């Protein structure tokens, strides 16, 4: 339920910025949402170690 509420909040915020003519801000809000979803999909495999 929290996930849905956050998504709706972001959509309404982006719509408000777009209506006010702040298109870049609206696009940024929606891109941030996509970035968060992509981060959650990336998982570390058990037993693997990252090396620098």
N, C-alpha and C positions, 0 to 999 in steps of 0.2 A: 504494500500500500504506500509506503514511504517513497519507493522508487517512482511510482506513478505520479504522486503528488509533486515530486521534484521535477519530473519531466514536464508536467502541465505548467508548473511555475516558470520554467525556462521558456516554454513556448509562448506563454502570455507576456513575459518580459520582452522577448524578442519581437513579438507583435507590437507592443507598445513603442519600442524604440523605432521600429520600421514606420509606424504611423507618424511619428514625430520627425521623420526624415533622417534618422540616424541608422542608415542601412548597414554601414560597416560594423557598428556595435551589435546590431541584430544578428548579422552573419557570424560574428565572433561568439556570441552566446550559443548559437546552434552548433558551431564547430567544436566548442568546448565540450558539449554534450557527447559528440561523436568520439572525441579524444578519450573521454572517461570510459566509454564503452569498450574501446579498443584496448585500453590498459587492463581492464578486467579480464579480457579474453586471453591475454598473454600470461601463461603460467610457467612456472619453473618445473622441470621434470625432476622427479625424485632421483637422487643418486648422481646428479650432474653438478659440476662445480664450475663456476665462472673463473676464468684466469685473466689476469691483466698483462 
